[in-house]
Amino acid sequence: MKNLSLKLDDDIFQETEKIVTKVKKNRNRYINEAIELYNRLHRRRLLSKQLSKESKIVSKDSLEILAEFEKLNDEN
């Protein structure tokens, strides 16, 4: 495990303290879980952005291939 020095805004710290007390979880565990959740969110956003970009690239090729198939069908 890595040690980390962290500065939180006062209002975020106060809210975090209230929540960890109510959910009976230590602050370190709570922050680890929060960062893990935030990382998952950003991985999904990055993947979505990448898939969208690749989809746009492939769509042009797909339309060209479809046009070729239509020409073959028209010839028959």
Backbone torsions as a table, in degrees:
resi	resn	phi	psi	omega
1	MET	NA	144.2	-178.9
2	LYS	-98.8	143.0	173.3
3	ASN	-86.4	145.1	-176.1
4	LEU	-143.1	132.9	173.4
5	SER	-94.8	131.0	-172.4
6	LEU	-134.8	133.5	174.8
7	LYS	-109.6	123.6	178.8
8	LEU	-112.0	147.1	171.1
9	ASP	-60.7	146.7	-176.6
10	ASP	-56.1	-43.5	-177.8
11	ASP	-66.8	-36.9	177.0
12	ILE	-66.4	-41.7	179.1
13	PHE	-62.6	-46.1	-179.1
14	GLN	-61.8	-44.2	179.3
15	GLU	-64.2	-41.6	178.3
16	THR	-60.5	-44.0	179.2
17	GLU	-60.8	-41.3	178.5
18	LYS	-63.0	-43.6	-176.8
19	ILE	-69.5	-45.7	-178.1
20	VAL	-62.8	-31.6	176.7
21	THR	-67.2	-43.6	-178.2
22	LYS	-70.3	-37.4	-179.0
23	VAL	-90.1	0.7	177.4
24	LYS	53.6	53.9	179.6
25	LYS	-130.3	143.2	178.5
26	ASN	-74.9	155.1	-173.8
27	ARG	-58.0	-43.1	-179.0
28	ASN	-60.1	-47.8	179.4
29	ARG	-61.5	-43.8	-179.2
30	TYR	-60.5	-46.7	-179.1
31	ILE	-66.9	-39.3	176.3
32	ASN	-59.8	-44.9	180.0
33	GLU	-66.8	-37.4	178.5
34	ALA	-64.3	-43.7	-180.0
35	ILE	-67.9	-38.9	177.4
36	GLU	-60.3	-45.0	178.5
37	LEU	-63.0	-43.2	179.3
38	TYR	-64.5	-38.8	176.7
39	ASN	-63.2	-43.0	178.2
40	ARG	-61.0	-42.3	178.5
41	LEU	-58.5	-47.0	-178.4
42	HIS	-71.5	-34.1	175.1
43	ARG	-61.2	-42.6	178.7
44	ARG	-64.0	-42.5	179.0
45	ARG	-63.5	-42.6	178.7
46	LEU	-64.5	-41.8	178.6
47	LEU	-64.1	-43.0	178.8
48	SER	-60.7	-43.8	179.0
49	LYS	-62.9	-42.9	-179.9
50	GLN	-65.3	-43.9	179.7
51	LEU	-64.1	-38.8	178.0
52	SER	-63.1	-44.9	179.1
53	LYS	-61.3	-47.0	-178.7
54	GLU	-67.9	-34.5	178.3
55	SER	-63.4	-40.6	178.3
56	LYS	-64.3	-38.4	179.5
57	ILE	-65.4	-45.2	-176.9
58	VAL	-72.4	-30.4	-176.0
59	SER	-61.4	-37.6	178.3
60	LYS	-61.8	-47.0	178.6
61	ASP	-63.0	-40.0	-179.6
62	SER	-62.4	-41.1	178.9
63	LEU	-65.5	-38.2	177.9
64	GLU	-64.8	-42.3	179.2
65	ILE	-66.2	-41.4	177.6
66	LEU	-60.1	-42.9	178.4
67	ALA	-61.0	-40.0	177.8
68	GLU	-63.5	-43.1	177.9
69	PHE	-63.7	-37.6	178.8
70	GLU	-64.9	-38.6	176.4
71	LYS	-62.1	-42.1	178.0
72	LEU	-62.6	-41.0	178.7
73	ASN	-66.4	-38.6	179.9
74	ASP	-65.8	-35.0	-179.7
75	GLU	-69.7	-28.8	-179.5
76	ASN	-86.5	NA	NA
